[in-house]
Amino acid sequence: MERPVIQDRIGAATAKGGPARSEAGESSLRRGLGLLTLFSSVDSELSLSEMARRSGIPKSSVHRLATDLVHWGALERGPRGLRLGVRLFELGNLVPMQAKLRELAVPFAHTLNEVTHLTCNLAMRDGREVIYIEKISSRTLRVPHSRLGGRLPIHATALGKAILAFSDPAFVDEMLSGPLTAKTEKTITDPEMLRRELAAIRESQVAYDVEESRLGLFCVAAPIFGARRRVVGAISVTGATALAQAQHFAPAVRTTAMALSRSLEGDRPRGR
């Protein structure tokens, strides 16, 4: 059953609240917020035409409002249209999985840090980048390029590659069709080479970054899954050694990610 159009709701609110306001004033804000309610778990990505049809707002107005929402971060562009943006997570609204992920992951991250004595990072995807949502620092090694709220290109980090390997194939194709910028001379910028590495990550469920995001550092990461085996983030450790040392820590990282994934699954409400 199709939802009532936004204009009907706006009209009802105007009738209760007094005279209509200009589109440049509160009405414009109300319309913009109303566009966000068009998205759901089933309709996570919508075109401008579909948003205009469902809302009853002229397409030109939808385009203007959506542009403002993209600039603010409430919406982001996807391969087939627009979807809810990570800014909503940053405000703690409308993206509850990421908030739950950080809450559940903190004890796991602390344990991984204590076991490995390395910096532990937790990240999620935001468009073509990863955003760091938790960091437990090592006492012996500074990792300056990762910080809470910091971002790095998804293809240049172990965290990003762990997420990308299990992302929607359409998004992976979009990533590989665009330019892959280099953070260092060791960053993988060849699409076919990256595609082969993603296939290997899907087999092992472990991703490596050896001086690809920062010279002198390695990172080993594993994906974190939520409901229906959907990748929701990744966890990693970072050190200042070579690939052989990174591989030494892979079992601990992978086991932690698997335990965290089970915790996320177990935290879901269950029907009787």
C-alpha positions as CSV (number, residue, x, y, z in Angstrom):
1,M,0.0,0.0,0.0
2,E,1.5,3.3,-1.1
3,R,2.2,5.9,1.6
4,P,0.1,9.1,1.6
5,V,1.8,11.9,-0.4
6,I,3.8,14.4,1.6
7,Q,1.7,17.3,0.4
8,D,-1.4,15.7,2.1
9,R,0.5,15.7,5.4
10,I,1.8,19.2,4.8
11,G,-1.7,20.4,4.1
12,A,-3.1,18.8,7.2
13,A,-0.3,20.4,9.3
14,T,-1.0,23.8,7.8
15,A,-4.7,23.5,8.5
16,K,-4.0,22.8,12.2
17,G,-1.1,25.2,12.6
18,G,-2.4,28.3,10.8
19,P,-1.7,30.0,7.5
20,A,0.7,28.4,4.9
21,R,4.2,29.6,5.0
22,S,6.4,30.4,2.0
23,E,8.4,27.5,0.4
24,A,11.6,29.5,1.3
25,G,10.6,29.3,5.0
26,E,9.4,26.6,7.3
27,S,7.5,24.8,4.6
28,S,10.7,24.2,2.7
29,L,12.2,22.6,5.8
30,R,9.1,20.5,6.3
31,R,9.2,19.3,2.7
32,G,12.9,18.4,2.9
33,L,12.4,16.4,6.1
34,G,9.3,14.8,4.5
35,L,11.5,13.5,1.6
36,L,13.6,11.5,4.1
37,T,10.5,9.6,5.2
38,L,10.1,8.2,1.6
39,F,13.1,5.8,2.3
40,S,12.7,2.5,4.0
41,S,14.5,-0.8,4.3
42,V,12.7,-1.9,1.1
43,D,13.2,1.4,-0.8
44,S,16.7,2.3,0.3
45,E,17.5,4.1,-2.9
46,L,15.1,6.3,-5.0
47,S,15.4,8.4,-8.1
48,L,14.4,12.0,-8.2
49,S,11.4,11.1,-10.4
50,E,10.2,8.5,-8.0
51,M,10.6,10.9,-5.1
52,A,8.6,13.5,-6.9
53,R,5.9,10.9,-7.8
54,R,5.6,9.7,-4.2
55,S,5.8,13.0,-2.5
56,G,3.5,15.0,-4.9
57,I,6.2,17.7,-5.0
58,P,7.3,19.1,-8.4
59,K,10.4,17.4,-9.6
60,S,12.2,20.8,-9.9
61,S,11.5,21.4,-6.2
62,V,12.6,17.9,-5.3
63,H,15.8,18.4,-7.1
64,R,16.5,21.6,-5.2
65,L,15.6,20.1,-1.8
66,A,17.6,17.0,-2.5
67,T,20.6,19.0,-3.5
68,D,20.6,20.8,-0.2
69,L,20.1,17.5,1.7
70,V,23.1,16.0,-0.2
71,H,25.3,19.0,0.6
72,W,24.3,18.7,4.3
73,G,24.9,14.9,4.4
74,A,21.3,13.7,5.0
75,L,21.3,12.1,1.5
76,E,24.0,10.7,-0.6
77,R,24.2,9.7,-4.3
78,G,24.1,6.0,-5.1
79,P,24.4,4.0,-8.3
80,R,20.7,4.2,-9.0
81,G,19.6,7.4,-7.2
82,L,19.6,8.8,-3.7
83,R,19.8,7.1,-0.3
84,L,20.0,8.2,3.3
85,G,23.4,9.7,4.2
86,V,25.8,9.0,7.0
87,R,25.2,12.4,8.6
88,L,22.1,10.9,10.0
89,F,24.2,8.3,11.8
90,E,26.5,11.1,13.1
91,L,23.5,12.7,14.7
92,G,22.4,9.4,16.2
93,N,19.2,9.3,14.2
94,L,17.7,7.0,11.5
95,V,20.8,4.8,11.1
96,P,20.6,2.7,14.3
97,M,22.8,-0.2,13.0
98,Q,25.9,1.9,13.0
99,A,25.2,3.2,16.5
100,K,24.6,-0.3,17.7
101,L,27.7,-1.5,16.0
102,R,29.9,0.9,17.9
103,E,28.2,0.2,21.2
104,L,28.6,-3.6,20.9
105,A,32.1,-3.4,19.3
106,V,33.9,-1.3,22.0
107,P,34.6,-4.2,24.4
108,F,35.8,-6.4,21.5
109,A,38.1,-3.6,20.3
110,H,39.6,-3.2,23.8
111,T,40.2,-6.9,24.0
112,L,41.8,-7.1,20.6
113,N,44.0,-4.1,21.5
114,E,45.1,-5.9,24.8
115,V,45.8,-9.2,23.0
116,T,47.8,-7.7,20.1
117,H,49.2,-4.5,21.7
118,L,48.4,-2.8,18.4
119,T,46.1,0.1,17.5
120,C,42.5,-1.2,16.9
121,N,40.1,0.6,14.6
122,L,36.5,0.2,13.8
123,A,35.0,1.6,10.6
124,M,32.0,1.7,8.3
125,R,31.5,2.8,4.7
126,D,30.4,6.2,3.7
127,G,30.2,6.4,0.0
128,R,33.6,5.8,-1.5
129,E,35.3,6.3,1.8
130,V,35.5,4.6,5.2
131,I,34.8,6.6,8.3
132,Y,36.4,5.7,11.6
133,I,33.9,5.3,14.4
134,E,36.2,3.9,17.1
135,K,39.9,3.8,17.8
136,I,41.8,2.1,20.6
137,S,45.4,3.4,20.4
138,S,48.5,1.4,21.1
139,R,50.8,2.7,23.8
140,T,53.9,2.1,21.7
141,L,52.8,3.2,18.2
142,R,51.1,6.3,17.0
143,V,48.8,5.9,14.0
144,P,48.2,9.5,13.0
145,H,46.2,8.9,9.8
146,S,43.3,7.3,11.7
147,R,41.1,9.3,14.1
148,L,37.5,9.2,15.2
149,G,35.4,10.7,12.5
150,G,38.3,10.6,10.1
151,R,38.0,9.3,6.5
152,L,40.1,7.5,4.0
153,P,39.5,6.1,0.5
154,I,37.8,2.7,0.7
155,H,40.2,1.1,-1.7
156,A,43.3,2.3,0.1
157,T,42.7,0.7,3.5
158,A,42.3,-2.9,4.8
159,L,39.2,-1.8,6.6
160,G,37.7,-0.4,3.3
161,K,38.7,-3.5,1.3
162,A,37.2,-5.8,3.9
163,I,33.9,-3.9,3.6
164,L,34.1,-3.5,-0.2
165,A,34.7,-7.2,-0.8
166,F,31.2,-8.0,0.6
167,S,29.4,-4.9,-0.6
168,D,26.7,-4.8,-3.3
169,P,28.2,-5.9,-6.6
170,A,26.7,-2.8,-8.3
171,F,28.6,-0.5,-5.9
172,V,31.8,-2.5,-6.4
173,D,31.5,-2.1,-10.2
174,E,30.9,1.6,-9.7
175,M,34.0,1.9,-7.6
176,L,36.2,0.0,-10.1
177,S,34.9,2.0,-13.0
178,G,36.0,5.3,-11.4
179,P,39.4,6.7,-10.7
180,L,41.3,5.0,-7.8
181,T,43.4,7.7,-6.2
182,A,46.8,6.8,-4.6
183,K,47.5,7.6,-1.0
184,T,51.0,6.2,-1.3
185,E,53.0,4.6,-4.2
186,K,51.8,1.2,-2.9
187,T,48.1,2.0,-3.1
188,I,46.3,-0.4,-5.6
189,T,45.0,1.8,-8.4
190,D,44.6,-0.9,-11.0
191,P,40.9,-2.0,-11.1
192,E,41.6,-5.6,-12.2
193,M,44.3,-6.0,-9.5
194,L,41.9,-4.7,-6.9
195,R,39.1,-7.0,-8.2
196,R,41.4,-10.0,-7.8
197,E,42.3,-8.9,-4.2
198,L,38.6,-8.5,-3.3
199,A,38.0,-12.1,-4.5
200,A,40.8,-13.3,-2.3
201,I,39.3,-11.3,0.7
202,R,36.0,-13.0,0.1
203,E,37.7,-16.4,0.4
204,S,39.8,-15.6,3.5
205,Q,37.6,-13.0,5.2
206,V,40.8,-11.0,5.9
207,A,42.1,-7.9,4.2
208,Y,45.6,-6.4,4.3
209,D,47.0,-2.9,3.7
210,V,50.8,-2.9,3.7
211,E,51.9,0.8,3.3
212,E,48.9,1.5,1.0
213,S,47.3,4.2,3.2
214,R,50.5,5.2,5.1
215,L,54.1,4.4,4.5
216,G,55.7,2.4,7.3
217,L,52.4,0.9,8.6
218,F,50.5,-2.3,7.9
219,C,46.8,-3.0,8.7
220,V,44.9,-6.3,8.9
221,A,41.1,-6.1,8.9
222,A,38.1,-8.4,8.8
223,P,34.4,-7.7,7.9
224,I,31.6,-7.4,10.4
225,F,28.2,-8.7,9.3
226,G,24.7,-7.9,10.6
227,A,21.3,-9.3,9.7
228,R,21.0,-11.4,6.6
229,R,24.8,-11.5,6.3
230,R,24.9,-7.9,5.3
231,V,28.3,-6.3,5.8
232,V,28.0,-3.3,8.3
233,G,31.6,-2.5,9.0
234,A,35.1,-3.8,9.7
235,I,37.6,-4.1,12.5
236,S,41.4,-3.9,12.2
237,V,44.7,-3.7,14.0
238,T,47.6,-1.5,12.8
239,G,51.3,-2.0,13.3
240,A,54.7,-0.9,12.0
241,T,55.9,-4.1,10.5
242,A,55.8,-6.1,7.3
243,L,53.1,-8.4,5.7
244,A,54.4,-11.5,7.5
245,Q,53.8,-9.9,10.8
246,A,50.4,-8.7,9.7
247,Q,49.5,-12.2,8.7
248,H,50.5,-13.3,12.3
249,F,47.6,-11.2,13.7
250,A,45.0,-12.3,11.1
251,P,43.4,-15.1,13.2
252,A,42.8,-12.8,16.1
253,V,41.3,-10.1,13.9
254,R,39.1,-12.6,12.0
255,T,37.9,-14.3,15.3
256,T,37.1,-11.0,16.8
257,A,35.0,-10.0,13.8
258,M,33.2,-13.3,13.8
259,A,32.3,-12.9,17.5
260,L,31.2,-9.4,17.0
261,S,29.0,-10.4,14.0
262,R,27.4,-13.1,16.2
263,S,26.8,-10.5,18.9
264,L,25.1,-8.2,16.4
265,E,22.9,-11.1,15.2
266,G,22.0,-12.1,18.7
267,D,21.1,-8.6,19.7
268,R,18.2,-8.6,17.2
269,P,14.7,-8.9,18.6
270,R,13.4,-12.5,18.0
271,G,9.9,-13.5,17.3
272,R,8.2,-16.2,19.4
